[in-house]
Amino acid sequence: MRLLETTSLELHEFYGDSISDYAILSHTWGKEEVSYQLLLKSEAQSLAGYEKLTRFCKLAAAQGWKYAWVDTCCIDKTSSAELSEAINSMWRWYEKSAICYAHLADCVNNEPYGSHSTAFSSEIRRSRWFTRGWTLQELLAPAKVVFYDSRWNMIGDRDSLSLDISAATGINRLHLRHPQQASIAAKMSWMSKRQTTRSEDIAYSLLGLFDVYMPLIYGEGSNAFVRLQQEIVKVSNDESIFAWTDDSLIESGMFALSPAAFAEAGNIVTFQHPSIRKTPYSVTNFGLAIEADASVHDRVFAANTSKPYSWKLPIACTKGFERRHLSVSLLSVAGNTVRVDVGRLMPLKGPINPRNEHRIIYVKSFYRHKASEWSEPNLELRWNRVFEEHMTYVGSPHNGPVSERMNQNGVVYSNYAGKTVARRFIQLKQAASEYHEWQNSESGMAPELVLEWKLDRGASSLSSTIYVSRKDKSVEQSLKDIAYYSQAYSLGLGGEITIPLWNDLHLRAELGKETFGEGPYFIDLKLIVSTRRKIFPTLK
């Protein structure tokens, strides 16, 4: 740890337990701050931030502190190793400080010490210091925090200003003194309205509050916050980490993308129940592995499950003193599970049965955002296609085609040992090019669909499988790779299904209820590509 000598502004390095007592500064960065490199040069004195540095050291020296620490010049930020060590140690450095001086650069106190008018209280609450991400741990970690205005006049300490601080931060007065008594969700809510210059620092500035460590990867964006939550669940069984909401998402994993998702979680408290979870949950390469009721597990992973199955997963927390466990909504299709209805948490209906068996399910780490609202008219596309009598059931396409050909109508007849299946290839690129939002989607590609009709003459039934591919390949290559790069959705006669494409787009397919006798077979398949609010055309 590198400390400033308060009288000479010389830097000294300390290791292990040999660190002397020191004062520490909490502030918001402004223009021309004094860095480690600049402090070693004479031009540091010409910088705007030099006055703040010297005023702080003069105050600390006057109160008897020989050493002081300032984040601007006591860390060599050109060294990624030193920066990573400093960020992972920051909570501990503030916690072990003898005193923390919080400098509110946008507040001016013209009143006698100890007397605050309503106007000045409002000024304190509006201070930029309460909106920055790093200052949260600087408020909570030190044993003693004293606030000073822009002219370095003392305003008060954390206890005397607790009403104003609580109003500005949403942290109740008990947790100002004992933050570790709050639930994970409540702690996250304290960060929900704060900002950092770099998006990753929203996560990194929370490491100490949750007592976890992780490597810094600048450039990873919101994934840093997801990684933070994954580290937290390794050391904590507080399920309020799942008690978040995000109206911008249609589907998601169990971890939030930002602390903003916890904005309404300030009153969430843990509410343990031995029958909710009997084994720990964990992060795996399949997603979050977590226990669910055995009956739900069997329904989700039934061999013939092709229809979406929506259900509630209880989590061991509640709002305030309601004494009813909360739950999140999950959607499972053919064993794949994601969170849906992400914009709300629901109280669990009915008691938890302690005799229920539990089994592990996996919730995918998958996020689908809502698209912007468009004003184009609602359209739908319908195919009425005649198939010849020789179209017979051929089984799974995973066996691989022997030969393929495409006629002028875009129908591919694939021959499997003398049996034939019809495929209709559709690309959504024309529709995609009409919408700027689609062209600039994260994938940069339009989805491709391959519709496959299978006729079982013996059972006189028809089924259609819809393959959704996000690979931008030729028609021929897509058809060849269909079994390996696409997600298959089966649709029986008279059935319908909703298929997620990407972002806010869904495909709804309905297969007609016609019966089949001798002669030609008429297939009526309706496909609608839609968002939550509007419906858009596919290619004709």
VEXPAFI-947533 format. One record per residue: residue in three letters; z, y, x of N, C-alpha, C in turn. Coordinates in steps of 0.1 Angstrom, whole numbers, plus 5000, padded with zeros to 4 digits. Layout:
# VEXPAFI-947533
alaZYXZYXZYX;...
# end
This chain:
# VEXPAFI-947533
met500049885009500050005000500050125009;arg499150225006499050345014499750465006;leu500650525013501450635007501250765015;leu501350875008501351015013502751055017;glu502851115029504051185032504051325025;thr505051355017504951465008504951605016;thr505451605028505551735035504351755044;ser503751655049502651675059501351625053;leu501351555042500151495036499451395045;glu500251335054499751225062499851095055;leu498851005057498850875051499650775059;his500450685053501150575060500850445052;glu500750335059500550205053501750125053;phe502050055042503249975040502849835035;tyr503549735039503249595036504449525030;gly504149435021505249345016506349425009;asp507649395013508849455008509349575016;ser508549615025508949725034508649865028;ile508049865016507649995010508850085007;ser508850205011509850305008509750344994;asp510850414989510850464975509750574975;tyr509150594964508050684963507950744949;ala507350864948506950924935505550894933;ile505050884920503750854917503150944907;leu501850974908501251074899500351004889;ser500451054876499551014866498851134861;his497551124861496751244857495351204852;thr494651304847493251274844492351334855;trp491251264858490451314869489651434865;gly489451524874488651644872487551654882;lys487051774884485951794894486551804908;glu485851754917486151764932487551714935;glu487851594931489051524935489051484950;val490151484956490251454970490251304972;ser489251254978489151104981489851074994;tyr489950944997490550895009489850955021;gln488450945021487650985032487851145034;leu487751215023487851365024489251415028;leu490251335025491551385029491751385045;leu490951295051491051285065490251395072;lys489551475064488651585070489251715065;ser488951825073489451955070488852015057;glu487651975053487052035041487751995028;ala488751905029489451865017490151985010;gln490552085019491252205013490452295005;ser489152275006488252364998487952304984;leu488352184982488052114969489052164958;ala488552154946489352204934490552114932;gly490451984936491551884934492651894944;tyr492351974955493351984965494652054961;glu494452154952495652224947496552134939;lys495952044931496751954923497551854932;leu496851814942497451724952498651784959;thr498451914964499551974971500752014962;arg500452054949501452094940502351974936;phe501651854935502351734932503351694944;cys502751704956503551664967504751764970;lys504451884967505551984969506651964959;leu506351924946507351894936508151774940;ala507451674944508051544948509051574960;ala508551644970509451674981510651754977;ala510451854968511651934963512651844956;gln512251734950513151654943513651534952;gly513351544965513951444975513051324978;trp511851324974510951204976510151234989;lys510351144999509551155011508151115010;tyr507951015001506550955000506050964985;ala504750974984504150984971502850904971;trp502450864959501150794958500250864947;val498950874951497950934942496750844942;asp496250814930495050724930493850774936;thr493650904937492450964942492250944957;cys493350954965493250954980494050844987;cys494750764979495550654986494750514985;ile493650514979492750394979491450424985;asp490950344994489650354999488650284990;lys488050364981487250304970485850264976;thr485550294988484350244994484450094998;ser485650044998485949905001486149824988;ser485249734984485349664972486549574972;ala486949514983488049434984489349514982;glu489449634988490649714986490749764972;leu489649804966489649844952490049734943;ser489549614945489949504936491449474937;glu491949474950493449454952494249564945;ala493749694946494449804940494549794925;ile493449764919493349754904494249644899;asn494249524906495049414902496549444905;ser496849534914498249574917498749694910;met497949764903498249894898499449904889;trp499549804880500749804871502049794880;arg502049704889503249684898503549804906;trp502549874910502849994918503450104909;tyr503050124897503650214888505050174884;glu505150044882506449984877507550004888;lys507149994901508150004912508350144917;ser507650234911507850374915509250424911;ala509750524919511050574915510950674904;ile509850744903509550834892508050854891;cys507550874879506150904876506051044870;tyr505251124877504951264871503651254864;ala503651284851502451284843502051434841;his500851464846500351594846499351614835;leu499751694825498851724813498051854817;ala496851844822496151954827495652044816;asp495652004804495152084793496252144784;cys497452134788498652184780499352294788;val499652404781500452514787501652534779;asn502852524785504152544778504652684781;asn504652764770505252904771506652914765;glu507252794763508552794756509552744766;pro510852784764511952734772511952584772;tyr512352524784512452384785513352324774;gly512952224767513752154757513552204743;ser512752314741512452364728510952364726;his510452284717509052274714508752314700;ser507852404699507352444685506452334680;thr506152344667505152254661503752264667;ala503452384670502152414677502052344690;phe503052354698503052294711503052144710;ser503852084701503851944699502351894695;ser501651974687500351934684499451944696;glu499652044705498952054717499151934726;ile500351884727500651774735499951644730;arg499951634717499351514710497851514712;arg497251624714495751634716495351624730;ser496351614739495951614753495051504757;arg494051534766493151434770493851314777;trp494951344783495751234790495951114781;phe496151134768496451024759495150954754;thr494050994759492750934755492150854766;arg492650854778492050784789492650644790;gly491850554795492250414795493350384806;trp493150444818494150404828495450464826;thr495650574818496950634816497850554807;leu497250444800498150364792499150294800;gln498750224811499750154819500550254827;glu500050374830500850474837501950534828;leu501750524815502750564805503850454804;leu503450324804504350214800505050154812;ala504350144824504950064835506150124842;pro506150254844507250314852508550314845;ala509650304852510950314846511250454841;lys510750554848510950694844509650774844;val509250834833508050924833508451064828;val508051164836508351304833507051374832;phe506951454821505651524818505751674823;tyr504551714829504451854833503151914827;asp503152044825502052104820501052144831;ser500052224827498952254837499552344849;arg500652414846501152504857502352434863;trp502552304861503552224867504952264863;asn505052314850506352334843506752204836;met507952164837508452044831508452064816;ile507851964809507851964794508951874788;gly509151754794510151664790509851524795;asp510651424792510451294797509951204786;arg509751074789509250984779510150964767;asp511450974769512350954758512451084749;ser512551194756512651324748511351354740;leu510251304745508951334738508451214731;ser509351114728508850994722508151004708;leu508651104701507951124687506551174689;asp506351264698504951314701504051204707;ile504651134717503951024723503550914713;ser504450874705504150774695503050824685;ala503150944681502050994672500751004679;ala500751034692499451044699498850904703;thr499750804705499250674710499250564700;gly500050574689500250464680501150364685;ile501850394695502950294701504250334695;asn504950234688506250274683507250294694;arg508350364690509250414700509950294708;leu510150184701510750064707509850014718;his508550004715507649954725507350044736;leu507650174735507550264746508450224757;arg509650174753510650134763510449984767;his510049904757509949754759508549714754;pro507449744762506149714757505849564756;gln506549484764506249334764506749264752;gln507549344744507949284731506949284720;ala505849364722504849374712503849254713;ser503149234702502249124702500949164710;ile500149064713498949094720498049184712;ala497949164699497049244691497549384690;ala498849404690499449544690499149614703;lys499249544714499049604727497549644728;met496649554723495249584723494949714715;ser495749724704495449844695495749974702;trp496649974712497050094720495850144728;met494950044731493750084739492550114731;ser492650084718491450084709490750224708;lys491450334710490850464709490650534723;arg491050464733490950524747489550494753;gln489250574763487950564770488150554785;thr487150494791487050494806485650534810;thr485550584822484250624827483250504828;arg483750394833482950274834483450174824;ser482550114816482950024805483849914809;glu483649864821484449744825485949784827;asp486149914830487549954833488449944820;ile487849944809488649914796489449784798;ala488749684803489449554805490349564818;tyr489849614829490549604841491849684840;ser491849794832493049874831494149804823;leu493849694817494849624809495449504816;leu494949474828495449354835496949354837;gly497549464841498949464843499749444830;leu499249514819500049504807500149364802;phe499149274805499149134801499449044812;asp499849094823500249014835499248904839;val498048944840496948854844496148914855;tyr495448834863494648874874493248814873;met492248894876490948844876490048924886;pro488948874891488048944900487349054892;leu486949164899486249274892484749244894;ile484049264884482549254884481949374877;tyr481749484885481149594878479649564876;gly479249604863477949564859477949464848;glu479149394845479149294835479349354821;gly479649484820479849544807480949484798;ser480649464785481649414776482149274779;asn481449204788481949064791483249074799;ala483549184805484749204812485949184802;phe485849244790486849234780486949094775;val485849024773485948884769486648804780;arg486248824793486948754803488448774804;leu488848904801490248934800490948854790;gln490348834778491048754768491048614771;gln490048564778490048424783491148404793;glu491448494801492548484811493848494804;ile493948574793495248584786495648454779;val494648384773494948264766495348154775;lys495148164788495548064798497048074800;val497648194797499148204800499948244788;ser499348254776500048294764499548214752;asn500548184744500248114731500248214719;asp500248344722500248444711498848444704;glu498748394692497548384685497048514679;ser497848614680497348744675496148804683;ile495848734694494748774702493448754694;phe493548664683492348644674492348734662;ala493348824661493548904649492849034650;trp491549034651490749154653489549154643;thr489049274640487849284631486849374637;asp485549344633484449424639483349424629;asp483149544622482149554611480749554617;ser480549574630479249574636478649434638;leu479449334636479049194639478849114626;ile477849024626477648934615478348804619;glu478148754631478748634636479248654650;ser480248584653480948604666481648484671;gly482148484683483048394688484448434684;met485548374691486848414687487448534695;phe486648574705487148684713486448814710;ala487148924709486549054706485749104718;leu484749194715483949254725484549384731;ser485549444724486049574728487449584722;pro488349664728489649684722489549764709;ala488449824706488249894693488349804682;ala488049674684488149574673489649554669;phe490549604677492049594673492649724668;ala491749814664492249944660493249934648;glu493049834639493949824628495049714630;ala495249674642496149564645497549604650;gly497849734649499049784655500349724648;asn500249674636501349614629501349464629;ile500449404637500349254637501549204646;val502249104641503349044648503048894648;thr503648824658503448684659504348614648;phe503848504642504548434631504248284633;gln505048224642504848084646505147984635;his504347874635504547774625504247644632;pro505147544633504847424641503647344636;ser503247364624502147284618500747344619;ile500747474624499447534626498647474638;arg499347464649498747414661499747324668;lys499347204672500247114679499947094693;thr498747134697498247124711497747264715;pro497747294728497247424732495747444729;tyr495347564727493847594727493447634741;ser492147624743491647654757490147694756;val489747754767488347794768487547684775;thr486447634770485647534776484247574776;asn483347494782481947524782481247504769;phe482047454759481547434745482047554737;gly482847644742483447744734484947734734;leu485647804725487047784724487447654717;ala488147574724488647444718489947474711;ile490047454698491247484690491447384679;glu492647354676492947254666492647304652;ala492147224643491947254629492347134621;asp492547154608492947044599491846934600;ala492346804600491446694602490346684592;ser490746724579489746714569488646814571;val488946934577487947024581487046974592;his487746914602486946854613485946754608;asp486346664599485446554595484346614587;arg484546724579483446784572482446854581;val483046924591482146994601481346904609;phe481846784613481146704622480546574615;ala480546574602479946464595478446444599;ala478046324600476746284606475646344598;asn475846354585474746404576474946554572;thr475746624579476046764576474846854580;ser474146914571473047004574473247134567;lys474047134556474347254549475447334555;pro475347464555476447554561477747524553;tyr478847514561480247494555481147604560;ser481647684551482447794553483947764551;trp484847804560486247764558487147864566;lys488447844564489447944570490247874580;leu490347944592491247884603492447974603;pro493647914600494947994601495248034615;ile495848144617496348194630497748234629;ala498548204639500048224639500448364641;cys500048454631500548584631500448644617;thr501048754615500948814602501048974603;lys500849044592500949184592502349234588;gly502949294597504349344595505249244590;phe505849254578506849164573506249084561;glu504949064560504349004549504748854548;arg504948794559505348654560504248554554;arg503048604555501948514552500948514564;his500648394568499848374580498448434577;leu497848494587496448544586495448434589;ser494248454586493248354589491948424592;val491048354599489648404602488648314595;ser487548364591486548284584485548224595;leu485348094593484448024602483247964594;leu482147954601480947884594480547774604;ser480347654598479947544606478647484600;val477647464609476447394605476147284616;ala476047164611475747054620476647054633;gly477947084631478847084643478947204651;asn478047304648478147434655478947534647;thr479947594653480847674645480947814651;val480847914643481048054647481948124637;arg482448244641483148324632482248414623;val482548424610481748504601482748594594;asp482148684585482948784578483848854588;val483248894599484048944611484749074608;gly484449134597484949264594486349264587;arg486949144585488249144579489049014582;leu490349024581491248914582491748884568;met491948754565492448714552493748654553;pro494748684544496048614543495748474539;leu496448374545496148234541496748204528;lys496048144519496448104506497147974506;gly498347974500499147844499499847814512;pro500847724511501647684523500847594532;ile501347584544500747494554501347354553;asn500647254551501147114550501547064563;pro502847034566503246984579502746844582;arg502246774571501846634573500346624577;asn499646734576498146724579497946684594;glu496946604595496546564609495646684614;his495546684628494746794634493746724644;arg492646794645491646754655491046874661;ile490446864673489846974680488447014675;ile488247144673486947194671486547294682;tyr485247324682484847424693484147534686;val484647664688484047784683483247844694;lys481947854691480947904701481248054705;ser480948084717481048224722479648284719;phe479548334707478148384703478348504694;tyr477548614697477748734690476348784684;arg476348804671475148854664475448994658;his474749094662475049234657474249264645;lys474749354637473949404626472849494631;ala471749484624470649574628470749704620;ser469949804624469949934617469449914603;glu469850004594469249994581467850064580;trp466849984575465550034574465250064559;ser464150134557463850174543462550104538;glu461950014546460749944541460949864529;pro459949844521460049774508460349624511;asn460949554501461249414502459949334499;leu459749244508458549154507458949014509;glu458148924504458348784507457048714509;leu457048594515455748524518455948384512;arg454848334505454848204499453648134504;trp453848004507452747914511452547814500;asn451347794496450947674487449847604494;arg450247494500449347424509449047274504;val447747234504447447104500447347004512;phe448046894511448046794521447346674516;glu446546604525445846494521446746374519;glu446146274513446946154509447446074521;his446746084532447146004543448346054551;met448946164546450146224552451346134549;thr451846064559452945964557454045994566;tyr455145944563456345974571456245914585;val456645994595456445954609457745954617;gly458845984612460045984619460346104627;ser461146094638461546214646460446254655;pro460246384657459346434667459846424681;his461146384683461646364696460946244703;asn460246164696459546054703458346104711;gly457846234707456746294714455446254708;pro454546354707453246324701452246254710;val451446174704450346114712449146204713;ser448846274703447746364703447946474693;glu447346594695447546704686446246774684;arg445946834672444846924670445247024660;met444647144660444947244650443747284643;asn443747294630442547334622442547484620;gln441547534613441447674612442547734603;asn443247654596444347714587445647714595;gly445647684607446947684615447747564612;val447247454606447947334604447647234615;val448647184622448547084632448746944627;tyr447846854629448046714625448346644638;ser449646594640450046524651450046374648;asn449446294656449346154654450346074662;tyr451145994655452145914661451745764658;ala451145694667450745554665450145534651;gly449245614647448545594635449145664623;lys450345724624450945794613450845944616;thr450846024606450546164608451646254602;val451846374608452846474603452046604604;ala452346684594451646824594452646924599;arg452147014607452947124612452247264609;arg452947364605452347494603453047584613;phe452347644622452847724633452847874628;ile454047944629454148084625454748164636;gln454148274640454848364649455148494642;leu456248554645456648674638456348794646;lys455348784655455148894664454549014657;gln453648994647453049104640454149194634;ala454949124626456049204620456949264630;ala457249194641458149254651457549374657;ser456249384659455649504666455749624657;glu456049604644456149724635457449794635;tyr458449724641459749784641460249804655;his460549924658461049964671462249884675;glu463149864666464449794669464149654673;trp463149584668462749454672462249444686;gln461349544689460749544702461749564713;asn462849634709463849664719465149574718;ser464949464711466049374710466349314724;glu467549254725467949204738467049104744;ser466449014735465548904739464248964743;gly463749074736462449124739461349034734;met461648934726460748834722460848814707;ala459748784700459848744686460148594685;pro460848554675461048414673459848344668;glu459748214670458648134666459148024657;leu458447994646458847894637457747784637;val458147664637457247554634457747474622;leu456947474611457347404599456747264600;glu457547164597457047024597457446964584;trp456346904577456546834565456446684567;lys457346614562457346464563457346404549;leu456546314547456446244534456846094535;asp457846054528458245914528457645854515;arg456545784516455845734504456745624497;gly457445554505458245444498459345504489;ala459945614494461045674486460545784477;ser459245814478458645924470459346054472;ser459646094484460446214487459746294498;leu459946414498459446504508460546584515;ser460446604528461446694534460646784544;ser461246894548460646984557461747014568;thr461347014580462147054591461647184597;ile462447284599462047414604462647424618;tyr461847444628462247454642462147604645;val463247654650463247804655463347804670;ser462347864676462247884690462248024694;arg463048054705462948194710462248204723;lys461448104726460648104739459348164736;asp458948254745457648324743456548254750;lys456048154743455048064750453848054741;ser452747984746451547964738451847874726;val450947874716451147784705451247644709;glu450247604718450247464722451547424730;gln452047514739453247474746454447474737;ser454447564727455647564718455647434710;leu454447384706454447254699454847144707;lys454547144720454847034729456347034732;asp456947164733458347174736459247184725;ile458747154713459547184701460847104700;ala460846974705461946894704463046934715;tyr462647014725463547034735464147184736;tyr463347274730463747414731463947484718;ser464047404707464147464694465447404687;gln465947484678466947434669466347384656;ala466647264652466047204640466947214628;tyr466347254617467047264604466347184594;ser467047084588466446994578466547054564;leu465547044556465547094542464946994533;gly465746944523465346844514464646904502;leu464046814494463346864482464346934472;gly463947054468464747134459465847204466;gly465947194479467047254486466647394492;glu467647464497467447584504468447604515;ile468147684525469047704537468747834543;thr469847894549469648024556469847994571;ile468848044579468848014593468948144600;pro469848154610469948274618468848284628;leu468248404630467148414640467748484652;trp467848624651468448694662468848834657;asn469848894663470449014658470849004644;asp470349084635470749074621469749004612;leu468748934618467748864610468048724606;his467748694594467948554589466648504583;leu466448374582465348314575465948234564;arg465448264552465948174540464748094536;ala464947964535463847874531464247804519;glu463247794510463447714497462247624495;leu462547494493461547394491461447354477;gly460247364471460047334456460547194452;lys460647174439461147044433460046954428;glu458746984432457646904427457846754430;thr457246674421457246534423455946484428;phe455846374434454646324441454246194436;gly453046184432452446064428451246034436;glu450145974430448945944438448146074440;gly447346074450446446194452447046294461;pro446446424460446946524469448446564466;tyr449046614477450446654476450546804477;phe451146874467451247014467452647054472;ile452747134482454047174488454247324486;asp455347354480455647494477456847534485;leu456647604497457747644505457747794506;lys458847854503459047994503459948034515;leu459448124524460248174535460448324534;ile461648364536462048504535462748544548;val462248634556462948684568463648814563;ser464948824566465748934560466848974569;thr467349094567468549144572469549134561;arg470749184564471849184554471449274542;arg470649384545470449474534468949474529;lys468049444539466649454535465849324539;ile464749304532463949184535462549234541;phe462149154551460949204558459849094558;pro458549134560457549034559457348954572;thr456848834571456448754582454848764582;leu454248694591452748694592452248614580;lys451048664575450348584564449348494571;
# end
